[in-house]
Amino acid sequence: MTIATPSGPVPGAEARSAPADLDLIASRVLWLSTAMVHHANRIRPNPTGLKVGGHQASSASMVHIMTSLYFGQLQADDRVSVKPHASPVLHSINYLLGALDERYMTTLREFGGIQSYPSRSKDPDPVDYSTGSVGIGATAPIWAGFARRYVDTVFGGAGTGRQYSLVGDAELDEGAIWEAVMDPAVQDLGEIVWIVDMNRQSLDRVVPHIASGRLQNMFAAAGWQVLTVKFGTLLDELFSRPGGQDLRTRILTMPNAEYQRLLRCSADELRSRLPGDGAEAGGVAALTADLDDATLLKAIGNLGGHDIATMQEAYGQIDDTRPTVILAYTVKGFGLPTQGHPQNHSSLLTDEQFAQLAGELGEDPQQPFRRFDPESAPGKLCREVAERLRRDDVPRVDPPRVPTEIGRTPPAVSNTQSALGRTLLDLTRDAPEVAQRVVTVSPDVSSTTNLAGWVNKVGVWSTSERPDWFADDADTLLHWRERPTGQHMELGIAEVNLVGLLGELGATWSRWGQALFPIGVLYDPFVERALEPWSFGIYAGGQSILVGTPSGVTLAAEGGAHQSITTPSIGLEQPGCVSYEPAFAVEVEWILLHCLSQLGRPDGTSSYLRLSTRPVRQELAGIPSDPAARERRRLQVIAGAYTVRHCAAPQVCIVAVGALVTEAAAAADRLADMGVDTEVVCVTSPDLLYRAVQARNGLSDAPTWILDQVFPAERAAPMVTVLDGHPHTLTFLATINQVRGKSLGVSTFGQVGDLDSVYRYHGIDSDSIVRAALDAVG
């Protein structure tokens, strides 16, 4: 066998024979995973004729890796992220362990059945991590390691255990992988173990330049332990014979595609093609001449990832003081008629091939989903492993009640971004039990997003306490006190990492019974960069708050590259999330507290807040002084909109979002001077208003009362909508009462300049609002 770090073989590594019952289990797992896909495509009725699909070859390359891991290595506290296309292998293992009912084995990719890729929220059997979006599922255990450590330090009860990722080698092309691997905070997480399925194939081809040496160096440079599992025990034994070193050299130096082609050769073809025409040809020819056909055919595919004893030896070498990656060489489609074929990624066995496989494995194609006899050696091992991996139900601790408001009086002129930092600090004084569960995350923008006061108060999370060398520097305003109880986690400038961590912090309530209230803060233009992994995190059950700030073309001085345009409509469209864009400081307080109250519970939801650095006169909000009226306003803000300026019989209604309430109010004053009665509505959540409109049309069950209070039919008037974002975000509002509408917003790339010039350029200044209103009323 070969188990090597970049510097050579591991001292003391000894071969261990794989138990026969593990080989039998691997054979059964190969059969079950193949049969699941076969049934879904060849047996189950398919009236539409549309492709069902599955990944028999991708599953086959993982069978021995996963069998050796689950049946010989895994402990109850461990968690595993499974390569997306190995979903059938995971379900087959869970079936053998008794965690999945047999009736589900025929439901792969069927509505209500087993999912295409492992899903925590949708699969009928236990899944530790949702995967399926390349790179994101692989890195999730890293961020879960952060979350588990924090929960265990602060609340206890999160246990220990390793965090495994089973990763396809083609998945290493995804940049999110390396953003996570290279983050300096990761190198202290010794519980992280990645096992890379080195089958050297992607969807369309044999990848010509995958080389473990390069990957070894990249992981090692990030501080990871690297173990390479290249050959199995049979090939290692052959290497020790005369001509064996020539065979080893020949296999190591041939191109990937040539090696894959040899896997599909007969014994006679192998003896002809394997020696090649290099210096080692004679030695290889002499060695293969002495081998019987069966041994030769078995030897050519005897890679380490298919040798259970070799994999067990690798597990024994894991260094728990740093992350570990095991590069396990495999054959895509190993054991199937399609093994090694460059286009086997989505290929399906024919009925004839399936019957042939059944004969080779001793299975019955008429009864494909059999468990082992409980009294057989494999059956007894399945029971023992099921008991070893059994997890007790985690008691869920109800999170503390979040107050509805704190009651801070904001400065006369303020912005919503600074209100975020003040509200977080207020929580530490007024609701410390809530503040204790808040964990903030940012990509190196703490100071520029007004988190400095919060960070100074709660400290920065680190795996160990570290000195703050600037603690006694009077000119240092942001103090970087690192300790395991710190509540701010800062990663490098990698938004994908931020939202990956956010998703796992937001899943602690379901993993370990302790809810955290995670808040991620980043520049709003980069929400789009982070959107796909954040959306996937929501799909996987992670509940969090994402804050985009500063936002819009209001960030004029920083130029077009830092001006967000489409994020308001993104917030409206994102499932599992409620989006808000407050205009005033008190709205930030009300909204943030409400969003916190929705986290860490089975029916919880994530939120997206879009904040601004634009100073706004707070008196424009017109907050009522009467307690009952103030509470009514708060409820309207949470529901999505309220009336800033009321008219009994308006001739036009201006609807504004966020900081542009300033321009809307100015335009209303000017229109009033012209004798045009103008109502002004401030929208805090286009998202919730759209849901209300859909519900009124019988298309959802959202509450609709906010439409009756803010857009009553008796006050219907032509409407002008304006926001610092794409104008289509609000166009649906005119349909509430079927009025004439004009939609103002940003639909071109931004420009650098002063605020007045930039607003004028985009047509969202008060002049543009007045013109649109006059056009609307004719």
C-alpha positions in Angstrom: 0.0 0.0 0.0 1.1 3.6 -0.3 0.0 6.0 2.4 2.2 9.1 2.1 2.4 12.7 3.1 4.1 15.2 0.7 7.4 14.2 2.2 7.2 10.5 1.8 5.7 7.3 3.4 4.4 7.6 6.9 6.8 5.8 9.3 5.4 2.6 10.9 2.5 2.2 8.4 1.6 -1.5 8.3 -0.8 -3.4 6.2 -3.9 -4.8 7.8 -6.2 -7.3 6.1 -9.7 -6.0 5.4 -12.2 -8.1 7.3 -14.2 -10.3 5.0 -17.5 -9.1 6.3 -16.6 -5.5 5.3 -15.9 -6.7 1.8 -19.3 -8.4 1.8 -21.0 -5.2 3.0 -19.2 -3.2 0.3 -20.5 -5.6 -2.3 -24.0 -5.3 -1.0 -23.7 -1.4 -0.9 -22.5 -1.4 -4.5 -25.5 -3.5 -5.5 -28.1 -1.6 -3.5 -26.9 1.8 -4.8 -26.9 0.6 -8.4 -30.3 -1.0 -8.0 -31.8 2.2 -6.6 -30.8 4.1 -9.7 -31.8 1.2 -12.0 -35.3 1.0 -10.5 -35.8 4.7 -10.8 -34.9 4.7 -14.5 -35.7 1.2 -15.9 -38.6 -0.2 -13.7 -40.6 2.6 -12.1 -43.3 3.9 -14.5 -42.3 7.2 -16.2 -45.4 8.6 -18.0 -43.7 11.8 -19.1 -40.7 10.1 -20.6 -38.4 12.8 -19.1 -35.0 11.8 -17.9 -34.8 10.7 -14.2 -31.1 10.1 -14.0 -28.8 9.1 -11.3 -25.1 8.5 -10.9 -24.2 4.8 -10.7 -20.6 5.3 -11.7 -20.0 8.2 -9.3 -21.6 6.1 -6.5 -19.5 3.1 -7.3 -16.2 5.0 -6.8 -17.3 5.8 -3.3 -18.5 2.4 -2.1 -15.3 1.2 -0.4 -14.5 4.6 1.0 -17.9 5.0 2.6 -18.1 1.4 3.8 -14.7 1.6 5.4 -15.7 4.9 7.0 -19.2 4.1 8.3 -18.6 0.5 9.3 -15.1 0.6 10.6 -14.3 4.2 11.6 -17.3 6.5 12.3 -18.4 7.3 15.9 -21.8 8.7 17.0 -20.5 12.3 17.5 -19.0 12.4 14.0 -20.7 14.1 11.1 -20.3 13.4 7.4 -20.9 15.5 4.3 -21.4 13.1 1.4 -20.4 13.8 -2.2 -23.7 14.8 -4.0 -23.6 12.1 -6.6 -23.0 9.4 -3.9 -26.4 9.9 -2.5 -27.5 6.3 -3.4 -24.5 5.0 -1.4 -25.5 7.0 1.7 -29.1 5.7 1.5 -27.9 2.2 0.9 -25.8 2.3 4.1 -28.5 3.9 6.1 -30.8 1.1 4.8 -28.5 -1.6 5.9 -28.2 0.1 9.3 -31.9 0.1 9.7 -32.3 3.9 9.5 -34.3 3.8 6.3 -37.4 1.8 5.5 -37.3 -0.5 2.5 -40.3 1.3 0.9 -38.0 4.3 0.2 -35.5 2.3 -1.8 -37.7 2.5 -4.8 -38.4 6.3 -4.5 -35.1 7.8 -5.6 -35.9 11.1 -7.3 -39.6 10.5 -6.8 -41.8 13.2 -5.3 -41.7 12.8 -1.6 -39.0 10.2 -1.8 -35.2 10.1 -1.7 -33.7 13.3 -3.0 -31.3 13.5 -5.9 -28.6 14.8 -3.5 -28.4 14.4 0.2 -30.7 16.8 2.0 -31.1 17.5 5.7 -34.5 19.0 5.3 -36.1 16.8 2.6 -34.6 13.3 2.8 -36.6 10.5 4.6 -33.5 9.2 6.4 -30.7 10.8 8.5 -28.5 13.2 6.5 -25.8 15.3 8.3 -25.2 17.9 5.6 -27.1 18.9 2.5 -25.0 18.7 -0.6 -25.5 19.2 -4.3 -24.2 22.7 -4.9 -20.6 22.1 -5.9 -18.1 23.1 -3.2 -20.6 24.3 -0.6 -21.5 20.9 0.9 -17.8 20.0 1.0 -16.9 23.1 3.1 -20.0 23.0 5.4 -18.3 20.7 8.0 -15.5 23.3 8.4 -18.1 26.0 9.4 -19.9 23.5 11.5 -16.6 22.9 13.3 -16.6 26.7 14.2 -20.3 26.5 15.3 -19.9 23.3 17.4 -16.8 24.7 19.2 -18.6 27.9 20.0 -21.8 26.2 21.3 -19.8 23.8 23.4 -17.7 26.5 24.9 -20.6 28.8 25.8 -23.5 26.4 26.5 -21.9 22.9 26.6 -23.4 19.7 25.3 -22.2 19.9 21.6 -19.8 17.0 22.2 -16.7 16.3 20.2 -16.4 14.2 17.0 -14.8 14.7 13.7 -16.3 16.5 10.7 -15.8 14.5 7.5 -16.2 15.7 4.0 -16.4 13.2 1.1 -15.3 15.2 -1.9 -15.1 14.4 -5.6 -11.8 15.4 -7.1 -13.5 17.5 -9.8 -15.2 19.4 -7.0 -11.8 20.8 -6.2 -12.1 23.0 -9.2 -14.6 25.1 -7.3 -13.1 28.3 -5.9 -15.2 28.0 -2.7 -13.1 25.0 -1.8 -9.9 26.9 -1.7 -11.4 30.0 -0.1 -12.3 27.8 2.8 -9.1 25.7 2.9 -6.8 28.7 2.8 -8.6 30.7 5.6 -6.1 31.0 8.4 -8.7 30.2 11.1 -9.2 26.8 9.6 -5.8 25.4 10.3 -6.5 25.0 14.0 -9.5 22.7 13.4 -8.1 19.3 13.9 -11.6 17.7 13.7 -11.8 18.4 10.0 -11.1 15.4 7.7 -11.6 15.4 4.0 -11.5 12.3 1.9 -11.1 13.1 -1.8 -12.4 10.6 -4.3 -9.5 10.8 -6.8 -11.3 9.1 -9.8 -9.7 11.6 -12.2 -13.0 12.0 -14.2 -15.4 14.9 -14.5 -18.8 14.8 -16.2 -17.6 14.7 -19.8 -14.0 13.3 -19.8 -11.0 11.9 -18.1 -9.3 15.0 -16.6 -5.8 15.1 -18.1 -3.9 17.0 -15.5 -5.2 16.0 -12.1 -2.0 15.3 -10.1 -2.0 14.5 -6.4 1.4 16.1 -6.0 0.0 19.6 -6.8 -3.0 19.0 -4.6 -0.7 17.8 -1.8 1.3 20.9 -1.9 -1.8 23.2 -2.0 -3.3 21.6 1.1 0.0 21.3 2.9 0.7 25.0 2.3 -2.6 25.8 4.1 -1.4 23.8 7.1 -3.3 20.6 6.4 -2.0 17.1 7.0 -2.0 15.3 3.7 -2.3 11.5 3.3 -2.2 10.0 -0.2 -3.8 6.5 -0.5 -2.7 5.5 -4.0 -2.4 1.7 -4.3 -4.1 -1.3 -2.6 -2.5 -4.3 -1.0 -2.5 -6.4 -4.1 -0.5 -3.9 -6.2 1.8 -3.2 -3.2 2.6 -6.9 -3.1 3.2 -7.0 -6.8 5.6 -4.0 -6.5 7.8 -6.1 -4.2 8.3 -8.8 -6.9 10.9 -8.7 -9.6 9.8 -6.2 -12.2 7.5 -4.6 -9.6 9.2 -1.2 -9.5 9.0 -1.1 -13.2 5.3 -1.7 -13.0 5.0 1.0 -10.3 6.9 3.5 -12.4 4.8 2.7 -15.5 1.5 3.2 -13.7 2.7 6.5 -12.0 4.0 8.0 -15.2 1.3 7.1 -17.7 -1.4 9.7 -18.5 -4.7 9.4 -16.6 -6.6 8.7 -19.8 -4.3 5.8 -20.8 -4.7 4.2 -17.3 -8.5 4.6 -17.6 -8.4 2.8 -21.0 -6.5 -0.1 -19.5 -9.3 -0.7 -17.0 -11.5 -1.7 -19.9 -9.0 -4.2 -21.5 -9.1 -8.0 -21.4 -6.2 -9.8 -19.8 -4.6 -10.4 -23.2 -4.9 -6.7 -24.1 -3.4 -5.8 -20.8 -0.3 -7.9 -21.3 0.1 -6.2 -24.7 -0.6 -2.6 -23.7 0.5 -2.3 -20.1 4.3 -2.6 -20.6 4.4 0.4 -23.0 7.5 1.2 -24.9 9.7 2.8 -22.2 12.7 1.6 -20.2 10.4 -0.3 -17.8 8.6 -2.3 -20.6 10.7 -5.5 -20.1 10.2 -5.7 -16.4 6.5 -5.1 -16.7 6.1 -7.7 -19.4 8.0 -10.3 -17.3 5.9 -9.6 -14.2 2.5 -9.8 -16.0 3.5 -12.9 -17.8 3.6 -14.8 -14.5 0.1 -13.6 -13.4 -3.1 -15.5 -14.1 -5.8 -13.5 -15.9 -8.0 -13.0 -12.8 -5.1 -11.6 -10.7 -4.0 -9.3 -13.6 -7.4 -7.9 -14.1 -7.9 -7.4 -10.4 -4.5 -5.8 -10.0 -4.9 -3.0 -12.6 -7.8 -1.6 -10.6 -6.4 -2.2 -7.2 -6.3 1.4 -6.1 -6.2 2.5 -2.4 -9.7 3.9 -2.3 -11.1 0.5 -3.1 -9.0 -1.3 -0.6 -10.6 -1.3 2.8 -7.5 -2.3 4.7 -5.6 0.5 3.1 -8.3 3.0 4.0 -8.3 1.8 7.6 -4.6 2.4 7.7 -5.0 5.9 6.5 -7.6 6.6 9.2 -5.1 5.5 11.8 -2.7 8.1 10.6 -5.0 11.1 11.1 -3.4 13.9 13.2 -6.2 15.5 15.3 -4.2 18.7 15.8 -4.8 20.1 12.3 -7.1 19.5 9.4 -6.4 16.3 7.3 -7.1 15.5 3.7 -6.9 11.9 2.4 -6.4 11.7 -1.3 -7.8 8.3 -2.1 -7.3 7.0 -5.6 -10.4 5.3 -7.1 -11.9 4.2 -10.4 -15.1 5.8 -11.5 -17.7 3.1 -11.9 -15.5 0.5 -10.0 -17.1 -2.9 -10.2 -19.6 -1.9 -12.9 -19.6 -2.8 -16.6 -19.1 1.0 -17.2 -16.0 1.3 -15.0 -13.3 3.7 -16.3 -15.3 4.8 -19.4 -14.8 8.5 -20.0 -18.6 9.1 -20.5 -19.8 7.0 -17.6 -20.8 9.9 -15.3 -24.5 9.8 -16.1 -24.7 6.5 -18.0 -27.1 3.8 -16.8 -26.7 0.1 -16.9 -28.9 -1.7 -19.4 -31.2 -4.5 -18.2 -28.6 -7.0 -19.5 -25.7 -5.3 -17.7 -27.8 -5.2 -14.5 -28.5 -8.9 -14.7 -24.8 -9.5 -15.4 -23.9 -7.5 -12.3 -26.4 -9.5 -10.2 -24.7 -12.7 -11.3 -21.2 -11.4 -10.5 -22.3 -10.1 -7.0 -24.6 -13.1 -6.2 -27.7 -10.9 -6.0 -31.3 -11.4 -7.2 -32.5 -8.8 -9.6 -36.1 -9.8 -8.8 -35.5 -9.0 -5.1 -32.9 -6.3 -5.3 -33.4 -4.7 -1.9 -32.4 -7.3 0.6 -30.7 -6.8 4.0 -28.3 -9.3 5.4 -29.5 -12.3 7.4 -29.4 -10.9 11.0 -27.5 -13.9 12.2 -24.8 -13.7 9.5 -21.5 -12.0 10.2 -22.3 -8.9 8.1 -25.8 -8.8 9.6 -24.4 -8.8 13.1 -21.9 -6.1 12.1 -24.7 -4.0 10.8 -26.5 -4.2 14.1 -23.3 -3.4 16.0 -22.5 -0.4 13.9 -26.1 0.9 14.0 -25.9 0.8 17.8 -22.5 2.5 17.8 -23.7 5.3 15.6 -27.1 5.7 17.3 -27.6 9.3 18.4 -29.8 10.2 21.3 -32.5 12.8 20.5 -31.1 16.3 21.3 -33.3 18.2 23.7 -34.0 21.6 22.2 -33.5 24.6 24.6 -36.0 27.3 23.8 -34.2 30.5 22.9 -34.8 33.5 25.2 -37.7 35.8 24.3 -36.5 38.7 22.2 -37.9 42.1 23.2 -40.1 43.9 20.6 -38.3 47.1 21.2 -35.6 48.8 23.3 -36.8 52.3 23.1 -33.6 54.2 22.2 -34.1 57.7 21.0 -31.9 58.1 17.9 -29.9 61.2 17.0 -31.8 63.8 15.1 -29.9 62.9 11.9 -28.8 59.3 11.6 -28.5 56.4 9.1 -29.7 52.9 9.2 -26.2 51.4 9.2 -25.1 53.1 12.4 -28.5 52.1 14.0 -27.5 48.4 13.5 -24.4 48.8 15.7 -26.3 50.8 18.3 -29.0 48.2 18.5 -26.6 45.4 19.0 -24.9 47.3 21.9 -28.2 48.1 23.4 -29.0 44.4 23.5 -26.0 43.7 25.7 -27.4 46.0 28.3 -31.2 45.5 27.9 -31.4 41.9 27.0 -28.1 40.2 27.8 -29.5 36.7 27.5 -30.5 37.5 23.9 -27.2 39.2 23.2 -25.3 36.1 24.4 -26.7 34.2 21.5 -25.9 36.8 18.8 -22.8 35.9 16.8 -21.7 38.3 14.1 -19.7 37.4 11.0 -18.0 39.8 8.5 -15.3 39.6 5.8 -12.8 42.1 7.1 -15.3 45.0 7.1 -16.2 45.3 10.9 -15.2 48.9 11.2 -16.6 50.2 8.0 -20.0 48.6 8.7 -20.3 50.1 12.2 -19.7 46.9 14.2 -16.7 48.4 16.1 -18.5 49.1 19.3 -20.1 45.6 19.3 -16.7 43.9 18.6 -15.1 45.9 21.4 -17.8 44.8 23.8 -18.1 41.1 23.0 -14.6 40.2 21.6 -13.5 38.1 18.6 -13.8 34.4 18.4 -10.7 32.3 18.3 -9.9 28.7 19.0 -7.6 29.9 21.8 -7.0 33.2 23.7 -4.5 35.5 22.0 -2.9 38.7 23.2 -4.2 42.1 21.9 -0.9 43.9 21.3 -2.6 47.2 20.7 -4.7 47.1 23.9 -2.7 49.9 25.5 -2.5 52.0 22.3 -4.7 55.1 22.9 -5.2 55.7 19.2 -6.7 52.2 18.6 -10.5 52.4 18.4 -11.3 48.8 17.4 -9.9 46.4 19.9 -9.2 42.9 18.6 -9.5 40.7 21.8 -9.5 37.1 20.6 -10.8 34.3 22.8 -13.0 31.1 22.5 -16.0 33.0 23.9 -15.7 36.0 21.5 -19.0 36.6 19.6 -17.6 38.1 16.4 -16.1 35.8 13.8 -14.1 37.5 11.1 -13.0 35.6 8.0 -10.9 36.8 5.1 -12.4 38.8 2.2 -14.4 35.8 1.0 -18.1 36.2 1.0 -18.7 32.6 0.3 -17.0 31.6 3.5 -19.0 34.2 5.4 -22.4 32.8 4.4 -21.2 29.2 4.7 -20.3 29.9 8.3 -23.6 31.8 8.7 -25.6 28.8 7.6 -23.9 26.5 10.0 -24.2 28.9 12.9 -27.9 29.1 12.0 -28.3 25.3 12.2 -27.0 24.8 15.8 -30.6 24.7 17.2 -31.3 21.5 15.1 -27.8 19.9 15.6 -27.2 20.5 19.3 -30.4 22.0 20.6 -28.9 25.4 21.3 -30.0 28.3 19.1 -27.6 31.0 18.0 -28.6 34.3 16.4 -26.1 34.7 13.6 -25.8 38.0 11.8 -23.6 38.3 8.7 -22.6 41.8 7.6 -21.0 42.6 4.2 -21.1 45.3 1.6 -24.5 45.1 -0.2 -23.0 44.8 -3.7 -21.4 41.5 -2.7 -24.6 40.0 -1.6 -24.9 38.7 -5.1 -21.5 37.0 -4.8 -22.7 35.3 -1.6 -26.3 34.6 -2.7 -26.0 31.1 -4.0 -24.3 29.6 -1.0 -26.5 31.6 1.4 -29.6 30.4 -0.4 -28.3 26.8 -0.2 -27.7 27.3 3.5 -31.3 28.3 3.9 -32.4 25.3 1.9 -30.3 23.1 4.3 -32.1 24.6 7.3 -29.7 27.3 8.4 -31.5 30.4 9.8 -29.6 33.6 9.9 -29.7 37.4 9.2 -27.7 38.8 6.3 -27.1 42.5 6.4 -26.0 44.3 3.2 -24.5 47.7 4.0 -23.7 50.2 2.6 -26.1 49.8 -0.3 -27.2 51.3 -3.6 -26.0 54.2 -5.6 -26.2 56.2 -2.3 -22.6 54.9 -2.0 -21.8 57.4 -4.7 -18.4 58.5 -3.7 -17.0 54.9 -3.9 -17.9 54.6 -7.6 -20.0 52.2 -9.6 -18.2 49.0 -8.5 -19.6 49.4 -5.0 -23.1 50.3 -5.9 -25.8 47.6 -5.7 -28.7 47.6 -8.1 -30.6 44.3 -8.1 -30.4 43.3 -4.5 -33.9 44.7 -3.5 -35.5 42.3 -6.0 -33.2 39.5 -5.0 -34.5 39.9 -1.5 -38.1 39.8 -2.8 -37.4 36.6 -4.7 -35.4 34.6 -2.2 -37.3 31.6 -0.6 -37.0 31.0 3.1 -36.1 34.6 3.8 -37.9 37.9 4.5 -36.2 41.0 3.2 -36.3 44.5 4.7 -35.0 47.9 3.9 -35.7 50.3 6.7 -35.6 54.1 6.3 -35.2 55.2 9.9 -33.1 54.2 13.0 -36.2 53.1 15.0 -37.2 50.8 12.2 -33.8 49.1 12.3 -34.4 48.4 16.0 -37.9 47.0 15.5 -37.0 45.0 12.4 -33.7 43.6 13.8 -35.4 42.5 17.0 -38.3 40.9 15.1 -35.8 39.1 12.8 -33.9 37.7 15.8 -37.1 36.4 17.2 -37.7 34.3 14.1 -34.3 32.4 14.4 -33.5 29.1 16.0 -36.9 27.4 15.9 -38.5 24.7 13.7 -40.8 27.3 12.0 -38.1 30.0 11.8 -37.0 32.0 8.9 -33.9 33.9 7.7 -33.9 37.6 7.0 -32.0 40.1 4.7 -31.6 43.7 5.8 -30.5 46.3 3.3 -29.0 49.3 5.1 -27.6 52.7 4.1 -25.1 55.2 5.2 -27.3 58.1 3.9 -28.1 60.5 6.8 -31.8 61.0 7.2 -33.7 63.4 9.4 -35.4 61.2 11.9 -38.3 63.6 12.4 -39.6 62.6 8.9 -40.7 59.2 10.4 -43.4 61.0 12.4 -43.3 58.3 15.1 -46.5 58.6 17.3 -46.0 59.4 20.9 -49.1 57.6 22.1 -48.1 54.0 23.1 -50.9 52.3 21.2 -50.3 54.3 18.1 -46.6 53.7 18.3 -47.2 49.9 18.6 -49.5 50.1 15.6 -46.7 51.8 13.6 -44.2 49.1 14.8 -46.5 46.3 13.5 -46.9 48.1 10.2 -43.1 48.4 9.9 -42.7 44.7 10.5 -45.5 43.9 8.1 -43.9 45.9 5.2 -45.2 49.5 5.0 -46.8 52.5 6.7 -48.2 55.9 5.7 -45.8 58.7 6.4 -48.0 61.5 5.1 -51.8 60.9 5.1 -54.4 62.5 2.8 -58.1 61.9 2.9 -58.4 62.1 -0.8 -54.9 62.0 -2.4 -54.4 62.9 -6.0 -51.1 61.0 -6.1 -49.3 58.5 -3.9 -45.5 58.5 -3.6 -44.1 55.2 -2.4 -40.5 55.2 -1.3 -38.1 52.7 0.1 -35.2 53.3 2.6 -33.1 56.5 2.4 -35.1 57.8 -0.6 -37.9 58.8 1.8 -36.0 62.1 2.0 -36.5 62.8 -1.7 -40.1 61.5 -1.5 -40.9 63.9 1.3 -39.3 66.9 -0.5 -41.3 66.0 -3.7 -44.5 65.8 -1.7 -43.9 69.3 -0.2 -43.4 70.8 -3.7 -46.4 69.1 -5.1 -48.5 70.4 -2.1 -47.3 73.9 -3.1 -48.7 73.3 -6.5 -52.0 72.2 -5.0 -51.5 68.5 -5.6 -52.7 66.5 -2.6 -49.9 63.9 -2.1 -49.8 60.8 0.1 -46.4 59.4 1.0 -46.0 55.7 1.9 -42.7 54.2 3.3 -42.2 50.6 2.3 -40.0 48.6 4.6 -40.4 45.2 2.9 -41.5 44.9 -0.8 -41.1 41.2 -0.1 -43.9 41.0 2.4 -46.2 43.3 0.4 -45.8 41.0 -2.6 -46.8 38.0 -0.5 -49.8 39.9 0.7 -50.8 40.7 -2.9 -50.4 37.1 -3.8 -52.5 36.1 -0.9 -55.3 38.5 -1.8 -55.3 36.9 -5.2 -55.7 33.4 -3.6 -52.1 32.3 -4.4 -50.7 32.1 -0.9 -51.8 32.2 2.7 -49.9 35.3 3.8 -51.7 37.9 5.9 -53.2 40.8 3.9 -54.2 43.3 6.5 -51.3 45.6 5.7 -52.8 46.3 2.2 -56.1 47.4 3.8 -54.4 49.8 6.2 -51.8 51.3 3.9 -53.4 51.0 0.4 -57.1 51.1 1.0 -59.3 51.2 -2.1 -61.1 54.4 -1.0 -57.8 56.3 -1.1 -56.6 54.8 -4.4 -54.6 57.3 -6.5 -52.0 57.2 -9.3 -48.8 56.0 -7.9 -45.1 56.8 -8.2 -42.6 54.3 -6.7 -39.0 55.1 -6.0 -36.1 53.2 -4.5 -32.3 53.0 -4.6 -32.4 49.8 -6.6 -34.1 48.3 -9.7 -37.5 49.9 -10.3 -39.3 46.6 -11.1 -39.1 45.7 -7.4 -42.1 47.9 -6.7 -44.1 47.9 -10.0 -46.6 45.3 -8.6 -47.9 47.9 -6.0 -49.9 49.7 -8.7 -51.9 46.4 -9.2 -53.3 46.5 -5.7 -56.0 49.0 -6.7 -55.4 49.0 -10.5 -54.0 52.5 -10.6 -51.7 54.3 -13.1 -48.1 53.8 -12.0 -44.7 55.3 -12.6 -41.6 53.3 -11.3 -38.4 55.1 -10.6 -35.1 53.4 -9.7 -31.7 52.3 -10.8 -31.4 50.3 -14.0 -27.9 51.2 -15.2 -24.4 50.9 -13.7 -23.5 53.5 -11.1 -21.3 56.5 -11.4 -19.0 58.1 -9.0 -19.9 61.6 -7.8 -21.8 63.7 -5.3 -25.2 62.4 -4.1 -27.3 65.0 -5.9 -25.5 64.4 -9.3 -25.8 60.6 -9.0 -29.5 60.7 -8.0 -30.2 63.1 -10.8 -28.3 60.8 -13.3 -30.5 57.8 -12.3 -33.7 59.8 -12.1 -34.4 59.2 -8.4 -34.0 62.8 -7.2 -36.9 64.9 -6.0 -37.2 66.7 -9.4 -37.7 63.3 -11.1 -40.3 62.3 -8.5 -42.2 65.5 -9.0 -42.2 65.1 -12.8 -43.4 61.5 -12.6 -46.2 62.5 -10.2 -47.4 65.3 -12.5 -47.4 62.8 -15.4 -49.3 60.3 -13.3 -52.0 62.7 -12.4 -52.2 64.1 -15.9 
